[in-house]
Amino acid sequence: MTPLTCPSCQSRNVRGFREIWSGGTSFSSGSGYGIGSNGQTVAVTTSGQSQTVEAARCAPPTKWSRAKLIMAALLLVPLLGMWAFVMSRGMSIFSLPLNDLGWVPYVVLVLVGYLVWQGPPVYVQRTVVHPELMRHWNAQVKCLDCSREFYRDGTMDFAFNPKVQDFSWRRVMERVPAFRIVLKLAMWALMAILALCLLLSHSLLFLGGLALVGAGYYGLFMRKGA
Ligand SMILES: [Zn+2]
């Protein structure tokens, strides 16, 4: 063990966040109460994980899940299959009524939009941001006598890599103004088309699409901050 001392009280009774977390978290089944490794009483949940409050406070940073992205991608497969089936019979899917297979392109549009929208942020969080957060977590130490939190090198400040940043479509737009203009025009065009379809068909599907694109437009171009 490295002889770490607390910069506040010079105590040697210090633990890394990782040790506090793994020492206070146990996996079991059933429910009731157990004794944590550091003598604290902990509640055991039926989900199988029990944790002291302290251990929960020192939990590692979460890695974003890609389950929803995988699900969206898997859903696309049968939909594109249906689309290809319609095309193979020499028909346009857009000529089919919505209650036949006419709905397929709109669901495909929503799924592809979701993948494009959420794919890059999730990918960057998992591959770039999360490792940096783990590096920070691994460096964190807590004094068990005075509760002071500091880093393994004895400092109070952690040198985050300034190059590591969350992915944000807003930031992409700030850096590439042409992208911002094209996206804005595309969304206006899409809203106009949806509004026209709504007027012509009175289908609630287009109202939903209009609300969805409108919400996206608001989030991207009108909401302040974030
Ligand atoms: Zn201390």
Residues whose N, C-alpha, C, O or C-beta is under 5 A from the ligand:
A	BS01	ZN	C6 S8 C9 Q10 S11 C143 D145 C146 S147 R148
